Amino acid sequence: MKNVRWLGLGLSILVPTVAMASTLETVQNRDSVRCGVNAAQPGFSSLDDDDQYRGLDTDVCRAIAAAALGDATKVDFVPLDSVERFTALQSGEVDVLSRTTTWTSSRDTTLGMHFTGVSYYDGQAFMVASDLGVQSAKELDGAAVCTQSGTTSELNLSDYFRVNGMTYDPVVFDAPEQSIAGFEAGRCDVLSSDASQLYAQRMQLSDPDMAVVLPEIISKEPLGPAVRQGDDQWFNIVKWSLFAMLNAEELGVSQENVDEQRESEDPDVMRLLGKDGNFGEAMGIEADWAYQIVKQVGNYADMYDRNVGAGSEFNIARGLNGLWNDGGIQYAPPIR
């Protein structure tokens, strides 16, 4: 019996396993990137008047498609709520999750996914009805607080109120549109979520002046795209798509001047735009992958400004999302 067991083990080692297609191969065969996004968060991911998804998160998806397929329009956007988003990524329903998702240790190590970078540095805040006269979150003892299920906001709320010796009544919804409707209907005194989402939700109110976002930021919420574990090639493509946009901004290469910059003799610009070396080859993509990102989507500043910054209705200052050499903490390793 002992010999039989060892023989069986030996045979199992020799039996070849069926090779799984890489994510890049799947994307190329499908000729599109399936990207999980928020259904309705203006500034980050929402449908415009032409039923096209617009926002910072959706532009990250377009940058990935530009790098992987040479065409930023080849994205299938899959709207996901906060509960189903991780299952959709794990199951292969989407190739990448770009849905205002906070990078945490547990998510990065126990859910079969890896975050590839930070597309937006955020933090949890509170929005209250203006007529309450509340000036600080420290005045919210006993308040009813609307928030979303399946988010870090739930845990942060519990921690914040406990540490500050206060109590609250949680009113939990599955989707952001439900939480803002509950707030506007008076089901809660306070709405708590990432500050970026609160600014967007405030604009959705019938009277935006009825609410004010309090100054306290109670958490670190680094938001960014995530992919499944086990595919380093795809992980690198998604990671370096974001890094390329940051490097382009730092080098002064924008959507407006990228064709002119292709004639630059600056070694860093030449490497970025595929004129010196082939830094796409190791990832299985074309040498001009970063050029295609900047040409079709823009650098990080282009993306930020039109969606949430000075060129948008939100006009959110860059703050932490500024480049490292301009007062922020956005920083990308060099392409070389």
C-alpha positions, 0 to 999 in steps of 0.5 A, a space after each residue: 500500500 505504501 508503494 501504491 501511495 507513492 506511485 500515485 503521488 508520482 503520477 499526480 506530479 507528472 500529469 500536466 495541468 491545463 494552462 490558464 490563459 493570462 489576463 492579457 491574452 483574455 483581454 486581447 482575444 476579447 478585444 476589450 478590458 472589462 472594468 468594474 466601476 461605480 454606477 453613480 459617483 460623479 467625478 469618479 464614475 457615472 453616466 453622462 447625458 450621452 450614457 457614457 461613463 465619465 470620471 477619474 476611475 473610468 479614465 484609469 480604465 481607459 488608460 489600461 485599455 490604451 496600454 494593453 490594446 492601443 485603444 482607450 475606447 475598448 473598455 466594457 464598464 461593469 457597474 458594481 455595488 460595494 458588496 459585489 465588487 470583490 466577488 466580481 473581480 475574484 470570479 473573473 467577471 471583470 479584469 480590473 476593479 477601479 471603483 473608489 476602493 480603499 487599499 487595506 492590508 486585509 483586502 490586499 492579502 485575504 481577498 485574492 486581489 492586489 492593489 496596483 497603486 493609488 489613483 486618489 488619496 482620500 479620507 472619510 468625512 461627515 456631511 450634515 444638514 446646514 440647519 443643524 448648525 454643527 461645526 465639528 464631528 465632535 458634536 455628533 453624539 447620538 446622531 443617526 448616521 447614514 453610510 454604505 454596507 461593505 465599506 471601510 466607512 462602517 468600521 471607521 465610524 465605529 472606531 471614531 465614535 468609540 474613541 471619542 466616547 460618543 454613540 450613534 445610530 447607524 443607518 446602512 444602505 447598499 448603494 451611494 444613491 440610496 444613502 444620499 436619498 436617505 439623507 435628503 429624506 431625513 432618515 439620518 442627521 449625518 452622511 459619512 463616506 469618503 470626502 470625495 464622494 460626499 462632495 459629489 453627493 452634495 451636488 446631487 441634492 435638490 438644494 446643495 446649500 442644505 448640507 455642509 461637509 465638516 472639516 474633520 478627516 477621520 481616516 486614510 483612504 488610499 483609493 486605487 485599481 486592483 487586480 486578481 492575484 497570480 498574474 504578474 504580467 497584468 498586475 504590471 500593466 495596470 500598475 505602470 499605466 497609472 505610473 506612466 500618467 504620473 511620470 508624464 505630468 512630472 516631465 511636462 508631457 500632456 495630452 495637448 503636447 505629447 506629439 510635439 514631445 515625441 521629438 524631445 531629446 530628453 532621455 526620460 521623455 524618450 523612454 516614456 514615449 517609446 522612442 528610446 528602449 522598449 519598456 513594453 516588451 516585458 509586459 507583452 505590449 507595444 513600445 509606445 504604450 505610454 504614448 498611447 495613454 497620454 495621447 488618448 487619455 492624458 497625464 494625471 493632471 489632465 485626468 484629475 482636472 477634467 473630472 474632479 479638479 479645476 476643470 470640473 464642477 467640484 473644483 477639488 484642490 490637488 492637495 495630497 494628490 499633487 505631485 511629490 515635488 509640488 506639495 503632494 505625495 503622488 510619486 511614480 518610479 521612473 520608466 527606465 
